[in-house]
Amino acid sequence: MNITGRCHCGELEFSAVVNPEKAMICHCVDCQVLSASAFRTVVVTEIDGLTFTKGEPKEYVKVAQSGNHRAQGFCGQCGTGIYACAVGSEPKIYNLRVGAIDQRHELPPRRQIWSSSALKWLPDIKNLPSFEQGPS
């Protein structure tokens, strides 16, 4: 599937080829902290399937629980997270942040990973009051 996306401020724009069957929710602690949220939703690209059509991302390299070094690509202006990928010169597979993708409504998660780290209150959110917009 061909997709497009951008950061919040518009400094970065990208196109990519992704596999919708590989959309997932990650509950690992790193994703919680790096996204400042309860989990992160990603979709996997084809090999070298990400192209920036505007701007260049900044990268932060972290050491994953597996011991692998993972580059976290983001907008240096607004901080929007765009991807994670392996570090090095080999062909890259990117985990794109679904929230930055224009076609995000077409990429429902197909599985959850690192569920052992999921916040225990997540199953209860379906019972919370829901409003179409925030308070005025």
For each residue, the residues with C-beta under 8 A, 3 or more apart:
1: 17 18 19 20 103 106
2: 15 16 17
3: 15 16 17 18 43 96 101 102 103 107
4: 13 14 15 16 101 102 103
5: 13 14 15 16 82 96 100 101 102
6: 10 12 13 14 54 100 102
7: 10 11 12 55 74 75 77 78 80 82 100
8: 75 78 79 80
9: 75 77 78 80
10: 6 7 13 54
11: 7 54 55 75 76 77 78
12: 6 7 52 54 55 56 57 75 80 82
13: 4 5 6 10 52 53 54 55
14: 4 5 6 50 51 52 53 54 82
15: 2 3 4 5 50 51 53
16: 2 3 4 5 45 49 50 51 94 96 101
17: 1 2 3 45 46 49
18: 1 3 22 23 43 44 45 46 49 96 107
19: 1 22 43 44 45 46
20: 1 23 43 106 107 110
21: 110
22: 18 19 43 44 110
23: 18 20 41 42 43 44 98 107 108 109 110
24: 41 42 43 44 109 110 111 112 113
25: 39 40 41 109 111 112 113
26: 31 39 40 41 42 112 113 114
27: 31 32 38 39 112 113 114 115 116 117 118 119
28: 31 32 65 113 114 117
29: 32 33 117
30: 33 34 62 64 65
31: 26 27 28 34 35 39 40 114
32: 27 28 29 35 37 38 39 40 117 119
33: 29 30 36
34: 30 31 40 62 72 81
35: 31 32 39 40 81 97
36: 33
37: 32 40
38: 27 32 118 119 122
39: 25 26 27 31 32 35 112 118 119 122
40: 25 26 31 32 34 35 37 81 97
41: 23 24 25 26 97 98 99 107 109
42: 23 24 26 84 95 96 97 98
43: 3 18 19 20 22 23 24 95 96 98 101 107
44: 18 19 22 23 24 93 94 95 96
45: 16 17 18 19 48 49 50 93 94 95 96
46: 17 18 19 49 93
47: 91 92 93
48: 45 91 92
49: 16 17 18 45 46 93 94
50: 14 15 16 45 83 92 94 96
51: 14 15 16
52: 12 13 14 55 56 57
53: 13 14 15
54: 6 10 11 12 13 14
55: 7 11 12 13 52 75
56: 12 52
57: 12 52 73 74 75 76 82 83
58: 73 74 75 76
59: 71 72 73 74
60: 71 72 74
61: 69 70 71 72 87
62: 30 34 69 70 72
63: 67 68 69 70
64: 30 67 68 69 70
65: 28 30
66:
67: 63 64
68: 63 64 86
69: 61 62 63 64 86 87
70: 61 62 63 64 84 85 86 87
71: 59 60 61 83 84 85 86 87
72: 34 59 60 61 62 81 83 84
73: 57 58 59 81 82 83 84 85 94
74: 7 57 58 59 60 79 80 81 82
75: 7 8 9 11 12 55 57 58 78 79 80 82
76: 11 57 58
77: 7 9 11
78: 7 8 9 11 75
79: 8 74 75
80: 7 8 9 12 74 75 97 100
81: 34 35 40 72 73 74 97 100
82: 5 7 12 14 57 73 74 75 96 97 100
83: 50 57 71 72 73 94 95 96 97
84: 42 70 71 72 73 94 95
85: 70 71 73 92 93 94 95
86: 68 69 70 71 90 92 93
87: 61 69 70 71
88:
89:
90: 86
91: 47 48
92: 47 48 50 85 86
93: 44 45 46 47 49 85 86
94: 16 44 45 49 50 73 83 84 85
95: 42 43 44 45 83 84 85
96: 3 5 16 18 42 43 44 45 50 82 83 100 101
97: 35 40 41 42 80 81 82 83 100 101
98: 23 41 42 43 101 104 107
99: 41 104
100: 5 6 7 80 81 82 96 97
101: 3 4 5 16 43 96 97 98 104 107
102: 3 4 5 6
103: 1 3 4 106 107
104: 98 99 101 107
105:
106: 1 20 103
107: 3 18 20 23 41 43 98 101 103 104
108: 23
109: 23 24 25 41 112
110: 20 21 22 23 24
111: 24 25
112: 24 25 26 27 39 109 115 118
113: 24 25 26 27 28
114: 26 27 28 31 117 118
115: 27 112 118
116: 27
117: 27 28 29 32 114
118: 27 38 39 112 114 115 122
119: 27 32 38 39 122
120:
121: 124 125
122: 38 39 118 119 125
123: 126
124: 121 127 128
125: 121 122 128
126: 123
127: 124
128: 124 125
129:
130:
131: 134
132:
133: 136
134: 131
135:
136: 133
